[in-house]
């Protein structure tokens, strides 16, 4: 067994030496990733078991921070807030992205490239600029939305003074920013479906709904899974939108305090880097669990 292992090692060494120039050319990526990607990940895990304020000596605390997480009412509130914002944003966004993708992929629409560019623009717009615009839209006194509501004869809504109003405003930013991006991905999936399947189904007398249900959705399902999982990951990592709309404290009743915003407060404002690291790893577990759940619920076998 040992002789076989040595042979494998020698063979691997010869292959590496033989292709040394190739490995040398790709090495900068792995070196940079090791320093700025892998090392911070591993170091944050190490840090989650220590009490440290950024200076001085670290104090080992074991799993104390992870135990405290389960009793931290503010952390549990941040999970609740993030989940509500995720439900208000991700579910409508995915549905809207699918509808837009179908429209942009249809044969009757002219100027598809222009519309695709327009829908993608929000994704490359500065988050700060987007938040400023939406703050003016949802403003309590001088907001554009309240102006329209008043003109229609209804009482203005104090969006930023109600818990659900703050969460709804943040969710609208997410929807506006990411719907077009996901629609472009779905369009790519739609364009890979062979047109011969649609033609054969039409010749067999299948209706538009039947074609959509039995051909389009099953074949598009892997792309839909990708969109849902990436949207879930992005939804749980929500930070800039919440901070710009609700501030570091999370606004009224801390309703805009997301998990990442709470992590930011603990690590970089309170200088509790160990506890902040523990929150980040708890977030990894939450995202992993939701991603697996989404995959199980949305997977579908193609006949």
Secondary structure, 3 states (H helix, E strand, C coil): CHHHHHHHHHHHHHHHHHCHHHHHHHHHHHHHHHHHHHHHHHHHHHHCCEECCCCCCCEECCCHHHHHHCCCHHHHHHHHHHHHHHHHHHHHHHHHHHHHHHHHHCCCCCCHHHHHHHHHHHHHCCHHHHHHHHHHHCCCCCCHHHHHHHHCCCCCCCHHHCHHHHHHHHHHHHHHHHHHHHHHHHHHHHHCCCHHHHHHHHHCCCCHHHHHHHHHHHHHHHHHHHHHHHHHHHHHCCCHHHHHHHCCCCCHHHCCCCHHHHHHHHHHHCCCHHHHHHHHHHHHHHHHHHHHHHHHHHCCCCC
